Amino acid sequence: MELRIDRQALVPVVQQIVDALAIWIRQDAVEPGTRLPSIRQLARQNLLSQASVHEACQRLVAQGLLASRHGSSFFVAPAVSDAGATAEEAWLPGVSSAPADPTHQALKLGCGGLPESWRESDDLGYAIRQVSRTDMAGLFNYGPPLGLPALREQLSRRLKQFEIDADENRILTTTGALHGLDLIVRTLLPPGCCVVVESPGYPKLFDLLRLHKIDMLELPRTSRGPDVDALQCLLAIHRPSAIFINSTCHNPTGSNLIPAVAQRLLQLARKHAMLVIEDDVYADFQGATRARLAALDAEVIYLGSFSKTLSSSLRVGFMAAAPSVIARLGEVKAITCMGGSRFAESVLAKLLANGAYRKLAQRQRQRLNADMAVALQLLEDADWKVFGKPSGGLFIWARPPLCDYAELQRMARRCGVQLSSRTRFSPSGADTDWLRINVAYARDPKAQAFFRATALDRPQVS
Ligand SMILES: Cc1ncc(COP(=O)(O)O)c(C=O)c1O
């Protein structure tokens, strides 16, 4: 069997052997149980060391592609050649042996995060090295259930810039904001209750509530925040236990909550004994100047995250709430996941303490502001309708002049663009003609070609 190893390549030899064998198994649809040539044979034929071939085969066993007998003879594992990609690969689009995905190269114009090219690794790498060298507890031990004190102290300081008064007893770290939402739902919401959610809104919140069998009451989102008149009508009929609000740089509309709406919403919540949960994961894309519910009412549960700015992989988020609520949530966190990642929290605490995070967020805000202006102009030129011009952040919610979604999809595919879902932003899964546009992708030539193609009065891309 010829493995075609390239000794000049940057990819390590063992990895090349792994890739070559994986391709052989998959593309040739080799029968399960087929025996591989012996290690010695493979090594001799391909001028490799037996140790390298053996190591590669062991890795393929770990990936479930090969099975081993006596640790030395290797066979194609059952059902692998039929099953295609492993579960891990399904989570890792773009890895070399993943199955061909026609949308893989497409520009994700409607996606929810920054492009990979925007992410900055120097300061993060430095903090990771520092923690690895100097903080053994960070590497090996469980973290405290409420979160690392050094990080909670930094978070308390940061919240002051949003005029949120939260000392460390009011702060709990989470494994991203989604974990915070899950803790709230499972700890504070009674079984069978209903809650108010914004529509359009964050799809994973809807999934989470469905998972916990909690009914959702849809509240329209306006360009000034949730529709408080509609909320008043809802409250005349229903008794929701909680309301979830994404205050700044709202996902997907990009809109911000204005102070008058915030005040009215809080009055209604108090009158109807409704818990207010403020999801502010995009806070650092907007800066300090916007209205926050938690700044106006200490009973509001506030959620933040570093996924959008620093790293989605680090998985560090946090919550600020009344100490009694934090204590309850901390108990459930301890039961379900011990503490958070002490390592990730130590890394973040370093970046907050040395000012690197503040500067990163500043750079991202400036870049996003510039991209927002360009994207709004592109949409205007192509006759799209915009749902309130966002003053910053990642998203524009916009409706193309052409409302036939199937035709729009075809156009997008021809331009190499992937659109946002038509149904996921609605709690009831209703269709919409509006699309989420991520401004960090809108300058790309593929996006520009797509916008031009959608303009009614322009020649369409063939
Ligand atoms: C509104 C909103 N809340 C929460 C989250 C989850 O954030 P995290 O990655 O910190 O769990 C997201 C992620 O897209 C979001 O858009």
The ligand as an SDF file (V2000), in Angstrom:
LIG
                    3D

 16 16  0  0  0  0  0  0  0  0999 V2000
  -28.0650   36.3440   22.6860 C   0  0  0  0  0  0  0  0  0  0  0  0
  -27.0830   35.2720   23.0310 C   0  0  0  0  0  0  0  0  0  0  0  0
  -27.0310   34.7960   24.2820 N   0  0  0  0  0  0  0  0  0  0  0  0
  -26.1600   33.8370   24.6390 C   0  0  0  0  0  0  0  0  0  0  0  0
  -25.2770   33.3100   23.7230 C   0  0  0  0  0  0  0  0  0  0  0  0
  -24.3450   32.2010   24.1550 C   0  0  0  0  0  0  0  0  0  0  0  0
  -23.0720   32.6910   24.4560 O   0  0  0  0  0  0  0  0  0  0  0  0
  -21.9110   31.7430   24.9910 P   0  0  0  0  0  0  0  0  0  0  0  0
  -21.0920   31.3380   23.8050 O   0  0  0  0  0  0  0  0  0  0  0  0
  -21.1530   32.5820   25.9450 O   0  0  0  0  0  0  0  0  0  0  0  0
  -22.5520   30.5650   25.6480 O   0  0  0  0  0  0  0  0  0  0  0  0
  -25.2910   33.7680   22.4070 C   0  0  0  0  0  0  0  0  0  0  0  0
  -24.3910   33.1940   21.4130 C   0  0  0  0  0  0  0  0  0  0  0  0
  -24.5160   33.3640   20.2330 O   0  0  0  0  0  0  0  0  0  0  0  0
  -26.2240   34.7730   22.0460 C   0  0  0  0  0  0  0  0  0  0  0  0
  -26.3040   35.2550   20.7990 O   0  0  0  0  0  0  0  0  0  0  0  0
  1  2  1  0
  2  3  1  0
  2 15  2  0
  3  4  2  0
  4  5  1  0
  5  6  1  0
  5 12  2  0
  6  7  1  0
  7  8  1  0
  8  9  2  0
  8 10  1  0
  8 11  1  0
 12 13  1  0
 12 15  1  0
 13 14  2  0
 15 16  1  0
M  END
$$$$
